[in-house]
């Protein structure tokens, strides 16, 4: 009977060690991947937004209404109206692997759009903090 108990004890130790090792590998792997992740949507200040959109390849989106857009927008911005029927077909024309810069009047609609872009598979989305109101408040140019 003593020999049987020793075999069972040895098997139990090996099982416990194996499960502990598997748990350690699993949980350390999860921590590593989360530590390396960066948020898809980042709200950035006017100065950084202005600097970033100087690149001619920038995907710059004004999500305000057509009337708001026509009253003045950031140079180079494409008007894709938030919550319009054309929203999905319009964003499908964008490159999901390239950064997208979005803005609205104050930041509410662009925050919603940024989330929609993330859900649609875009990897990097920048939202202008304070919207075009903040942009103009800092004396930055707009065009009609």
N, C-alpha and C positions, 0 to 999 in steps of 0.2 A: 504494500500500500504506500510505503514511503517513496518508492521509485516513481509511482504514478503521480503523487503530489508534486515531486520535484519537476517532472515533465510538464505538468499543468502550470506550475509557477513560472518555469522558463518560457513557455509559450505565451503566458499572460504578459510577462516583462517585454518580450519581443513585440507583441501587439501594441502595448502601450508606447513603446519607443517608436514604432512605425507610425502610429497615429500622431504622436507628438511631432515627429519630423514632417509629416504631411501637412499638419496644421501650421507649423512654422513656415514652411515653404509657401503655402497658400496665402497666409496673412501678410507675410513680408512682400510678396508679389503685389498684393492689392495696395499696400501702402506706397510702394514705389510708383505704380502707375498713377495714383491720385496726386502724388507730389509733383509729377511731371506735367500733369494736365494744366492748361491755361484756359481761362474762360473764353468762350467763343465770342460773347458780346462784351465789349468794353466801352464804358462811357468816358469820353476824353474831353479835355478843355479846348477852348477855341484855338489857342496857340498851337497845340499839337495837331489839331484837326486841319488848320490852315497849312501847316508845314507838310503834313502827309498828303494832302490832296493836290499838291503842286506837281506830282507825278502825272504825266499825261495818260497813263494807263489806268488811272483811278476809276473805280466804279462808284460814282457819287450820285446818291439818290435823294431827291426832295420828295417827301411823302405827303405833302400838303395838297390841298385841292388845286385844280387848274387855275382858279381865280387868284388864290394866294401865290402860286408859283409865278403867274404872269405879272403880279404886282411887284415882284423882285425876288431873285434867287441867287444863290452862289454860282459863280461862273463855272460852267462845265457840268452842272447838275442836270440829271435826267429826272423828269417828273413821272413818278409812279405813284398814283394816288392810293393812299391807305384805304383798305376796305372797299376797293372798286372791283368790278367784275373782271377787269384786266390785270389785277394784281398777280395772280398765279402765272398767267401766260407771259407777263412782262418779266417776272423774276427768273423764269426758265431761260430767258435769253442771256442772263448774266453768267459769269464764270464762277462756279462755287468754290474753286480753289484759290481765287484771288480775294483780297480784302474788299469789303463793301463798306462805304461810309454813308450813313443815313442822318437826316435831320428833318425836323418839322418846325413848328412855330416856337414851342417852348420845351419840348422834350417828351411829352406824353405819347403822342402817336408814334414817334420814331422808336421809342422804347418797345412798343407793341410790335412794330414792324421788325425790329432787330430780333425779337423772339421768334417771329414767324420765319425770318431768314434762317435762324439757327435750326428751327424745326425742319426747314426745307433742305438742310444739309450744307449750308454755307459754313466754312471753317473759321472765318475771322470777320467779325462785324464791329465797326466802330460807330458809336452814336454820339453826336455832338451835344455836349452838356449845355442845357439851356436853350438849345435850338437856334434858329436864325435871330431870335430876339437878343440872345447873348452875343451872337456874332456881330450884329449891328451895334449893340451896346458897347462893344470894344472897338468900334470904328472900322470894322472890316467892310470891304466893298461888296455890293450886290449889283446884279445887272437885271434889266427888264427884257 
